[in-house]
Amino acid sequence: MIESSQTPQTIQIGPRRLTSRFFLAPLAGYTHLAFRVMLRRLGGLGLATTDLVQGQMLISETRKSMELVATSPEDRPLTVQIFSGVTDQLVAAAKWLEDRDYEAIDINMGCPMAKVNGSGGGARLMCNTDGATEMVGRVIDAVELPVTVKMRLGWDRENLTAPQLAAALENIGVAAVTVHGRTREQGFGGSVNRDGIRQTVDAVSSMPIVANGDVRTPEEAFSMIEETGCAAVAIGRGAMLDPWIFRKLQDMECGRTATEPSAEEQIQFLSDHFHQMREQHGDYSCMLFRKFAAWYGVRLGVPEDLEDRLRRFESATEFDELVGQIRQRHGQRECQIPTALIRVPNGPVEHW
Ligand SMILES: Cc1cc2nc3c(=O)[nH]c(=O)nc-3n(C[C@H](O)[C@H](O)[C@H](O)COP(=O)(O)O)c2cc1C
């Protein structure tokens, strides 16, 4: 662990000074407005990014894309992530965001999914670093907002283009680059190549590199900084597994002992998370929330019959009644931190 400095380290990204160097990495389908707000209330979160939004969908203001960019005054600082293989769409999406007072734009160059890569977006952009740089340059020229990029190490192990691409992006004024330390070929398998992230850090002069991948504990976040020299760390699945991770990191940076949340705090988080979702999605949130059932069930040691009901509940009244029962019966099942409840695509990456 790094030596505690008594004050959390701040970090400058474009015009924004962020009060913590620990960020939330976007997890489409999970890191929606409700979850971001819940994390912010716990403390220690430096920056959050929305799920990726397709450029054309955004400018067409489809219902789904409007849900993805929904935010609130409490949901700050926030970056909106966009993707497209078509430069004009990206530019139009960036302008759309600027006109509506969003604070920052992130361009996705890391997504391995076929439907994103097939149209030339996501990780596919890393195969043509000149083309990708030109595309981002057009976005930078079109808006005043800070523009960041999230990428992988490259398409495959023969093409580790992240250092070269990050250096080119720094030259055209990109405010920061996040690097998930895997290739597109790896998908979510294998291990994170911290050396590859370090090489990306070494390739730029002063642009912050945000390291990402497989950070599950505060210790792993600090070792990521030590081993890669990165300016900040983005945590995705680790924040789902332990929403208190940012608060713990903040405590540790301030020289305090990081504490685990009490059972009551966790149950309150469960309840508030659902009701926060309900503010945005109304009764549809019952359906949306069910995928969190297994996670809360395992985390709180909820007996299986209650977890099963959490997977099927149909109204806010039923949910509140369930929470009452969880308050009485949590811990009846052996409590453990779940490790594999966030589904990632599997099978050969070519078929995703
Ligand atoms: C279910 C899921 C959804 C994801 N959605 C996005 C996304 O919308 N945009 C993005 O840049 N990365 C996305 N990612 C990648 C993560 O941001 C992150 O790079 C990756 O999960 C590795 O970090 P982690 O181990 O901290 O989760 C997603 C990953 C998962 C598992």
The ligand as a MOL file (V3000), in Angstrom:
LIG
                    3D

  0  0  0     0  0            999 V3000
M  V30 BEGIN CTAB
M  V30 COUNTS 31 33 0 0 0
M  V30 BEGIN ATOM
M  V30 1 C -21.3050 -6.1160 -18.1170 0
M  V30 2 C -20.2440 -5.1550 -18.5880 0
M  V30 3 C -20.5990 -3.9900 -19.2540 0
M  V30 4 C -19.6120 -3.0920 -19.7020 0
M  V30 5 N -19.9890 -1.9320 -20.3100 0
M  V30 6 C -19.0410 -1.0410 -20.7180 0
M  V30 7 C -19.3970 0.1980 -21.3250 0
M  V30 8 O -20.5810 0.5260 -21.5080 0
M  V30 9 N -18.3770 1.0260 -21.7090 0
M  V30 10 C -17.0510 0.7110 -21.5140 0
M  V30 11 O -16.1720 1.4840 -21.8630 0
M  V30 12 N -16.6990 -0.4370 -20.9240 0
M  V30 13 C -17.6530 -1.3070 -20.5090 0
M  V30 14 N -17.2720 -2.4530 -19.8710 0
M  V30 15 C -15.8460 -2.6610 -19.5470 0
M  V30 16 C -15.5410 -2.1160 -18.1580 0
M  V30 17 O -15.7060 -0.7070 -18.0970 0
M  V30 18 C -14.1130 -2.4460 -17.7310 0
M  V30 19 O -13.2160 -1.9320 -18.6850 0
M  V30 20 C -13.8680 -3.9530 -17.5880 0
M  V30 21 O -14.9680 -4.5910 -16.9670 0
M  V30 22 C -12.6010 -4.2250 -16.7610 0
M  V30 23 O -12.6420 -3.5450 -15.5330 0
M  V30 24 P -13.1750 -4.2240 -14.1660 0
M  V30 25 O -12.4110 -5.4980 -13.9670 0
M  V30 26 O -12.8820 -3.1850 -13.1010 0
M  V30 27 O -14.6350 -4.4960 -14.3310 0
M  V30 28 C -18.2380 -3.3680 -19.4570 0
M  V30 29 C -17.8950 -4.5460 -18.7870 0
M  V30 30 C -18.8680 -5.4390 -18.3460 0
M  V30 31 C -18.4600 -6.6740 -17.6050 0
M  V30 END ATOM
M  V30 BEGIN BOND
M  V30 1 1 1 2
M  V30 2 1 2 3
M  V30 3 2 2 30
M  V30 4 2 3 4
M  V30 5 1 4 5
M  V30 6 1 4 28
M  V30 7 2 5 6
M  V30 8 1 6 7
M  V30 9 1 6 13
M  V30 10 2 7 8
M  V30 11 1 7 9
M  V30 12 1 9 10
M  V30 13 2 10 11
M  V30 14 1 10 12
M  V30 15 2 12 13
M  V30 16 1 13 14
M  V30 17 1 14 15
M  V30 18 1 14 28
M  V30 19 1 15 16
M  V30 20 1 16 17
M  V30 21 1 16 18
M  V30 22 1 18 19
M  V30 23 1 18 20
M  V30 24 1 20 21
M  V30 25 1 20 22
M  V30 26 1 22 23
M  V30 27 1 23 24
M  V30 28 2 24 25
M  V30 29 1 24 26
M  V30 30 1 24 27
M  V30 31 2 28 29
M  V30 32 1 29 30
M  V30 33 1 30 31
M  V30 END BOND
M  V30 END CTAB
M  END
